[in-house]
Amino acid sequence: MSNLRFAVIGAGFWSNYQLAGWNELESVECVAICDRMRPKAEALAQKFGIPAVYDDAETMLKSERLDFVDVITSPETHEQFVRMAAAHNLAVICQKPMALTLASAEGMVAACHQAGVPFFVHENFRWQAPMRYVKQVLDEMQIGHPFRARFDMVSGFPVFVNQPFLRELDQFVITDVGSHTLDLARFFFGEASSLYCQTQRVHSDIKGEDIASIILRMHSGATVQINMGYAENHFERETFPQTLMFVEGTLGTMELGADYWVRVTTKDGTFARRILPPRYAWADPAYDVAHASVVPCNADILASLRGEKPAETTGDDNLKTVRLVFAAYESAARDEVIKF
């Protein structure tokens, strides 16, 4: 099987781990990297053995023979580069959040449809090992029909150090973390029929909200509460966020607790299993659950690019999550329930 050739646009913090994740897979190779700050691209090219370096994306796409493009830049640039790849008739992958406005996200999806090229979003939380196990428990109906669930994500991760642009976002935690947690709600429980949201800002040196609580009513009948925040950065604890869950069903309960323990309780008792993320030499041990999820997410996209199966995190699918993100902001601004 011939290798699929791809180029990366962006040589920032997450590009290290995205490229390392691609290197875990067979029959795919990065042949070029571009960043407007050429020394950053050169450093990653040397680290990963990438043969070509550019500081202009258009030049790179004209010069290289490619099968797809992986856009790993800050979100305000995503639309520009996705449209550019589509114009070159190239499949394109984009980091989450897809865009900073709903109109931009819709335009990106439409542009790829018009060009007839596949479009994927690298939404990796659903690919975390504990989340795949939770999905298995729910799909097997081990706790019956879920009717209530809660997600909690509170972090001491130094997000503003590694991604300083987040300080300048007018809309922060729902765009950044909500893109993940709202996708998880859809992944586990289907689509929402209504949404209500409240936000706060605890940090005094950022523009956007750093605390948010969202309540979703799902078409399945389940009620889902999502709590998220980065306020614990005040304590200067450098721990990567782990998403915690509690789900109630008609036959029992399921809890995803700290340190990746999953406990399923039914009339037969409580059964506990620890679902550790895979360990890769290139991953920071404190980030294992996030870094390890890059690999299966990339593998799913690669299988779709090869025509083997549909991908989970297409642009069309992620657009449904993006609509929830901006509905949450609308709900918080109006202090109203948004119905779909």
N, C-alpha and C positions, 0 to 999 in steps of 0.2 A: 504494500500500500504506500503510495507516494505521500510525502510530507505535505501538509498544508502550510503555506508560507504566510506569515502575518507581520504587521508592523505595529509598534506601540507609539501612541502620541501621548507624551507626558512622562517626565522622569522624576516625579516627586516621591513622597513618603510611601504610598501604597504600591507604586510601580515595582519596588523591590520584591514585594511579596506576590504580586500578580505574576511577574516573570518567573519567580521561583516555583509558583504553582504550575505554570505552563510546562516548566522543565520536568515536572513529575510525570508528564504524559508522553506517550509515544506518537509518532507520525505527525508532529506539529513542530514548527521552528520559527523563532523570531529572527527576521532577516534585516530589520531596520528599526531605528528608534529616533524620535524627534522630540526636541524640547527647545523652546525659544531661548533658553539659557543653555547654550551648546555644551559647556563643561559638565553640566549635570547629565546630559545624554551620553557624553563620552565616558563618564565614570561608570554608568550602568552598562554601556556597551562593552567596556573592558571587563567588568565583573561577570557578565553573562555570555561573553563571546559573541556579541551581535556584530555582524560585519559592517553595517552601514549606519552612519550618524548624520542627522540633519537638524537644522534649526528653523526650517520652514516646511510645514506639513504638505502644502500643495506641491512643492518641489518633490518631496518624498513620494507622494502618491503617483506623480507623473513618471518618476524614475524607476520605481521598483515593480517587480512582478509579484503581485500579492493575491491571496485568497480572501483575507479579511483584515480588518483594522481593529485594534483594541484601544479605546479612548480612556485614558487614566489621568484626566485633568480635573481642575476645579469645575464645579457644576455650571458656572455661568458661561463656560466655553463649550459645553457639551453639544449644544445645538449646532454651532458653527462646524464642528469637526464631524458630527454625524451626517449632516447635510453634505459636507465635502466628500466623505467616503461614499455616500449614496450616489453623488454625481459622477464618481469614478466607477460606478457599478460594482462596489465592493460591499460584502457583508460587513456589518459593524457591531461591535460590542461596546457598551457604554457603562461606566461606573454609576452606582446610585449616589445621590438622588439623580433621577434622569434629568430634571430641569428645575429651575427656580420659579417657573410659572407654569400653570396648566396649559396655557396657549402654546408655550414653547414645547412642552412634552407632546402635545397633540400634533404640532407641526413636524416634529422629528419622526413620529410614527407614520404620519401621512407621507412625508418625503420618501421614506424607505419603501412604503407600499407603491408609491408612484414610480420609483426607480426599479421596483421588482427585486429588491435585495433583502436578505434576512437581517433583522434587527433584534439584538438581545441586550438585556440589562444584567450587569453582574450583581445580582441580588443574592448574597451568600448566606444570610442568617438561616434560611430554610434548609441549607445544606450543612449546618452544624450537626455533628453526630448525635447530640442529645435530642435535637429537634426531629431528626429522621426517626428516632426511636419513639418519640412522643406521637408522631404521625402514625407509626405502625400500631401503637396501642389503641389510638382512636379508631383507625380503620378496621381493626379487628373487633371493635365494639366491646373491648374488655371491660369498660365502665358503662356500657350501654349508650344511650343517646345523650350527648353532652347538652346541658341546658344553661350552664354558667361557667365562665372562665375569667381568670385574672392573670395578666402579665405584669411583672415588675422589672424595670431596668434602671438601676441607680448606680452611678459610676464614679470611681475615683481615678479613672484613666486620664492622663494629662493631655486631653484632646487638643487644647489650644496651643500646646508646645509643638506637637507633630503636624497640626493642620491650622496654622494661625489665621487663615482666611475665614475660619468659622466665627471668629470674633466679630467680623464685619457683616455677617448675614443679618438682615432685618428679620428673617424667619429662620430660627436655628434648630431647636431640638426636635420639633416635629418633622422638619425637612430631613435632618440628619438621622436621628434614631427612629422617628415615626415611619420613615420609609421602610425600615426593617420590621418593626413590630406590627404595623398595619398589614404588611405582606404576610407575616406569620398568622395573623388573625384570619386572613383570607385563605391561606394554605390549609389551616386546620378546620375552619368552620364555614367556608364558603363566602358568599357576597353579603354585604351589609344592606339593610333596609333603612337604617337611620343612624345618626351620629350626634353626639354632644361632646363638647370639649371646653376645658378651662386651662389657662396658662398662667405662669408667673415668670419673673426674672429675679434670680437671687444674686448672680454676679453683677457687680456695678460697672464693670469695664467691658461689657459686651453689648451689642445692639439688640439681639433677639431674645426670645424666651429660652430659659434653660430648664424649666419644669413644665410638664403637661400631663393632664389626665383626660382620657378619652373613654367614653362609653359607646359601644356599638350594639345595635340590635341586628342580628343576622336573619336572613331569610329562613334559615334552618330552625329559628326559634330561640337560639342561644343568645344570651347576653354576655358581652365580652368587655371587660374593663382593662385599660392599658394605662399604666403609670410609668413615666419615664423622666429622667433628669440627669444633669451633669453637675448639680449643685455641690456634690461631695468633693469636688475639686478644691473647695475651701480647706479641706482637711489635708490636702497634699498627699493623699494616698495614691500610689501608682499601681492600681489593680485594674485589669481589664474588666469591663462589664460582663456579667453573666446574666442572661435573661432567666428569671424565675417564673414558674407557672403553677397555677392550681386550677384544676378542671373538675367540675361536678357533673356526674352523669346519672342516668336513671338506675344504673346497677352498681355504682361506686364512684370513687374519686381517684384522680391521678395528680401527683405533685412532682414537679421538676424543681429540686431544691439546690442549695449551695453545694459546690464541689461535684456537680453533675450526677447527683443521686436522683433516681426516678423511683417513686413509691406508688404502687397501685393497690388500692384498698377496695375489696369487695366482701361479700358475705363469707368468702373462703379465707379471709385474713388479709394481711398486708405483705406484699412482696416487693422487695427493694432490689434495685440493680443500678450499679454505677456505670454510666456511659461516658467514658473518657474520650476526649478528642484524640485523633491520631497525632503522633509526635514526629515532626520533621526537623532535620538538623538546622534548616535555615530559619525556622520559626522561633520567635521569642517565646520561652515557656509561659510567660505571663499572658501571652496573646494566643495560645494554642487553639482555643475554641474558634477564634476568628480566622487565624491564618490557615488552619487545617481545612476550613470550609471552602477556601479558594479552589482547592484541587477538585472536589466533586462538582462544584459549580462549573468550572472550566471544562471538565470532562463531559458534562451534560450538554453544554453548548457545542463542544467539538463533535459529539455524536450527531447532533442536529445538522451541523455544517457538512457532515459526511453523508447525510441523508439516511441515517440509521434509525432515528426516532425524533419526534417533536421535542423541542426544549421546553423546560418549565418556565423559564424567566424571559419570555419574549418581550419585545416592546409593547405589543398589544396587551399582554397580561399585566405588565408593570404599570401601564397607563391606568388601570383600575385602582392600583394602589396610590398612584399620584393624585387621582381624583379624591381619594379619601384624605390625603395629606392637606389638600387645599380646602376641602370641606371642613376639616378640623379648624383651620385658621378662620374660615368664615363663621363657624359656630362660636368660636371664642370671641370674635369681634362683635358679634350680634347677641351673644349670650342666648342662643336659640338652638333647638334641635333641628338638624338638617335631615330632610327625608329624601330618599332616592327612589 
